[in-house]
Amino acid sequence: MIKKCLFPAAGYGTRFLPATKATPKEMLPILTKPLIQYGVEEAVEAGLNTMAIITGRGKRAIEDHFDISYELEHQVKGTSKEPLLNEIRSLITQCTFSYTRQLEMKGLGHAILTGETLIGDEPFAVILADDLCHNNGDDPILKQMVNIYEKYQCSVIAIEEVPMDKTDKYGVIAGNLVDGTDDTYRVTDMIEKPDPKDAPTNMAIIGRYILTPDIFDILRETKPGKGGEIQITDALLEQAKQGNVIAYKFKGNRFDCGSVDGFVKATNYFYNKGKHD
């Protein structure tokens, strides 16, 4: 059983400056809930209850959010505002949160490697909080991926089709459909942010992973790649060469809340959804 979920949350959020100068981008709210809380809720719905968060300087607000605020609790106790804290109270009760800092920004692969002390020698999930995912009426996306992992017992990455002229913003995979499915691929190749003319497909990796623990040893040996950073894509390619990576075209909606356009789309989506619930 997969019980731990890693949240890399040490980035600077430069696309949202000046809002992120003193506020972690993971704490930017979609309506009244910060991005990282949506991610933690998705992990809990997938059966995970141990949250490992990679932070950096200026990220204390994340730790404070997943903690009890006695003064605030006292102020709202017995008022109409008290139920507004029910969701976060529930998460604090259900989950264990642990934190470590990424001292240097050396890429997603380095951030995941930094989390090894929190994860240990077991398979684990990774959620990038600024990729906000939602599936109305079906299993959450991470739950879908846990089911895939239980079947294939290897690393699983979430993918979606993107316009060919956008491939240089993503890791892109090539693979072969497995077991007569139309949404599950055994990965044969992956490239980090290829030019459209070099992209093998338009199937892009998004911010949901399930990784087997051997990924840590591979990351230790992975040389800096695109942008001088340690790329998780390069490490996953080593697993894929052994046939040990499954790509899954998930069911649901995904919003790139690391961009202003995606953030606005997510806000409108959840606002309209709330009016119809």
C-alpha angles and dihedrals in degrees: 000000000000110000106160130074123191120211115195101207106155100101124117098234091222094170088068100048131170090026091057096047090099101004122072110242087230087065095055106118129238096204103319100336127079119238095247092055090058088053094049091049090052090051092050091050087054090056099260120131107169113081119195112191126194108209138172140196114321095021100108091115089074092058091045092051092057093049135077115269102205095187092051092045089053093048096052099035110125094007132108088258095063095086089057088075095051096097096049091042089054092052092048089052097046100041142059114220124201129176141200131172129243100217095195129030101238101149139280093293091056091047091054091047089052087060095059093100090056096045106039124186102333139091114272144178128243124207124187101207095209089063095076112195130189134174115191112215100356138074116301112260095253090051089053088052093049088056090052091049092051089056100045103024095215139093115305127200128190116233138182134184114258132183110280091239090061098056091103088071096058147042105260128206139203121199150138126263113250134213095001093296127141096210108040123078135181102225118238099170141006133186129193113237098332123191108256091251090056099042113114092208140346093252106121130195114238131195101287123092140161109202133190114228095249085076088082094061090046092050091052088060097040114112121218110277135174110016092006090283133124102254123208086210091065092050092047089052089062089055090045091056086065092047091252103127126082121193116206125198097217128215113240146045127304126194123195097222090175085080126062091232093053092044091055092046091052092048092051092045095053092041092054091041090054092053091055099041 
